[in-house]
Amino acid sequence: MEKVIFQSPQSGETLEFYAIEQTKISGFNYLLVAEEEEGDCDAFILKELSQENSDEITYEVVESEEELEYISRVFAEILEDVDFTM
């Protein structure tokens, strides 16, 4: 599992996650990331918001309940052995 590092634009804090899976839906890239490499832990779905002409890749945590439920179901189908609880 690949470790990815993010920097919070508000605080400048560095956050490390493990990338579990990636998918593209309706032209947007989504990442499923977890705090730990294995076992039960918090996981987040991130949506890529980068501009086409920018060198920076920007992600935002998916907070919309409707979008979160839909994308969670997609990741659950891709990762048959993973359980999601919200």
HUCORHU-V561988 format. One record per residue. RES is the residue in three letters. SS is DSSP state (H for helix, E for strand, - for the rest). NEAR is the number of other ideal C-beta (glycine too) atoms within 10 Angstrom. Layout:
# HUCORHU-V561988
res	ss	near
RES	SS	NEAR
RES	SS	NEAR
This chain:
# HUCORHU-V561988
res	ss	near
MET	-	13
GLU	E	10
LYS	E	10
VAL	E	14
ILE	E	8
PHE	E	16
GLN	E	9
SER	-	9
PRO	-	9
GLN	-	5
SER	-	8
GLY	-	7
GLU	-	9
THR	E	9
LEU	E	13
GLU	E	10
PHE	E	23
TYR	E	17
ALA	E	14
ILE	E	17
GLU	E	15
GLN	E	15
THR	E	15
LYS	E	9
ILE	E	12
SER	-	6
GLY	-	6
PHE	E	13
ASN	E	15
TYR	E	20
LEU	E	20
LEU	E	24
VAL	E	24
ALA	E	18
GLU	-	12
GLU	-	12
GLU	-	12
GLU	-	8
GLY	-	6
ASP	-	9
CYS	-	11
ASP	-	9
ALA	E	18
PHE	E	15
ILE	E	22
LEU	E	21
LYS	E	19
GLU	E	15
LEU	-	11
SER	-	12
GLN	-	9
GLU	-	4
ASN	-	5
SER	-	8
ASP	-	6
GLU	-	6
ILE	-	11
THR	-	13
TYR	E	18
GLU	E	10
VAL	E	10
VAL	-	20
GLU	-	9
SER	-	10
GLU	H	9
GLU	H	8
GLU	H	15
LEU	H	17
GLU	H	12
TYR	H	14
ILE	H	20
SER	H	18
ARG	H	11
VAL	H	15
PHE	H	19
ALA	H	14
GLU	H	9
ILE	H	13
LEU	-	13
GLU	-	6
ASP	-	5
VAL	-	14
ASP	-	7
PHE	-	14
THR	-	6
MET	-	6
